[in-house]
Amino acid sequence: MRQVDHIGIVGAGVMGVGIAYQAAVQGYDVRLFDVSDSALEKAIQQIASLVKRQIEKERLTHADGQAALTRIQTVKSLDELASCDFIIEAIVEDIGAKQSLFRKLDAISPENVVLATNTSAKSITEIASAASRPERVIGMHFFNPVHRMKLVEVVRGLQTTDWVVEQTVKLGREMGKETVRIQERPGFATSRISALVGNEAFYMLMEGVGSPEDIDQAVKLGLNYPMGPFELGDLVGWDTRLKVLQYLHETLGEKFRPCPLLVQYVKSGRLGRKTGQGVYRYDEQGRRVKEQQEFSIGR
């Protein structure tokens, strides 16, 4: 099994930042690529901020935090990932965009390098079809926030080989995560359940069952979830959640039909923390703003 020292990450959004941080903290050298220079600059700022918070909470020593920051290098060309030992894609949940990217990654990387996608629901087999060596493509589904969530779903496509699965499981564990091995189905194991919960919460909101705060609190305290469905959706982004639901609705049927109120939120630009407002409001630092007002549908 190939030794992994250098990890390439494509996509400097929320998940790419989280994966880069986790890999660097665990001792891996990271090369982070994005088509946007501003996204790369913002990513480094976010990682530095996270390191600072973890040091303040005494979850990292100052020396370990600074060492992690030195292990992360931003790059402006995919070609600069060619020497990486393992590459993880964390771009938008669009099958066409992922196929285009994997076609390029397949062309620049040695054949014994695993190409992993962080997709939360899309078909690994379909993504892999763009590569000349689809057998080395696999799903490596991290969860947000990466540094706190313990799980990585390792998802096998139709042609994924055993050594690729074993390499991915090994890397996941060395990055400090628990792993589960999942055979490819739409939504895998976790996204199917999470999508249903988040969608049903929006139906409950639309029907006036309760305020967002009360629904979140009920789920956390009554079902022992670490976050309520609205808190989680605001963190992940409702545009991302909607794309997953639309895909699951298309592939698995009516029970995944997106709630009309959720669709309205996305159309209005209320996507969550990244836009300053989702179900809740947030300040410029992404901290939730407490609102003193009566609950009403679509507030």
Disulfide bonds with the S-S distance in Angstrom:
none
